[in-house]
């Protein structure tokens, strides 16, 4: 492809992939925490226990989601950039 910097395109694709994975992982952790909260709230109602507050479940989930998503995206970026560096050394 004349006139196209293949390295720049590959770099942008790795960044886009990491961005998508970050969002998917973050969303997955939040959804699972929401489901766990609903199960706990349902169990509390059935047992006649005190009301289960969503804040107690979702605040820690937000932090877990952020770090899990960030770790996943960083792993992709590090692996992708290492692959790009190695590919640029191959004749």
N, C-alpha and C positions, 0 to 999 in steps of 0.2 A: 504494500500500500504506500505509494509515493506520497510524500508530504505529511504523513501521519507519524507522530512520535509514538511508537509502539510501547515504549517504556512508560510514557505518561498515561496512555490509555490503560495499561495493565495496573498501574498504581491507582488510578481512579476506580477501577473495577474492584481492587482489593479493599479500598476505603468504602465503597458502596456496599460490598458484601459485609464488612464489619458493622456498618451502620444498620443494615437489615437484621443481622444476627443480634445486635444489641437490643433492638426494639422487640424482636421475637422473644428473647430470653426474659427481658423485663416484663413484658406482658404475661408470659407464662407464669412467672413467679407470683405476680399480682393476682392473676385469675385463680391459681391454686390456693393462695391465702384467703381469697374471698370465699372459695368453696369450703375451706376448712372452718372459716368463721360461721358460715351458714350451718354447717353440721354441728358446731359447738352451740350455736344459738338454739337450734332445734332441740338438741339434747337437754339444754338448760330449761327450755319451756316444758318439755315432756317430764322432766324430773322435778319441776316446781322450784328450781334453783333461781338465784338472783339473775337479773338481766345481764347478758354478756355484751360488753361494749365493743363495737367494731374498731374503735381507735386502738384498743389493746392488741388487736390482731393485725391491723393494717399498717400501723406505724413501723413495727419491726420488719414487716414484709417489704415496705418501701426501701429500707436500707439493704435488706438481703437482695432484693431485685436489682438495685443499683450496682452493688458489688459483683453479683453474679454476671450481670450483663456486661459490665465494664471488663471483667476478667476474660469473658468469652471474646469480646471484641478485640482486646489487646492481644490475646493469643493468635487471633486471625491476622491482625496487622503485623505482628512480629514474624509469624510464619510466612506471610505473603511477601513482606519486604526482604526477608532472608532469601526466599526463592527468587525474587527479582534480582537481588545482588548476585546470587550464584549464576543466574541465567545470563547476566551481563558479562560475566567472566568467561563464559563458554564462547569459543570462536565461531 
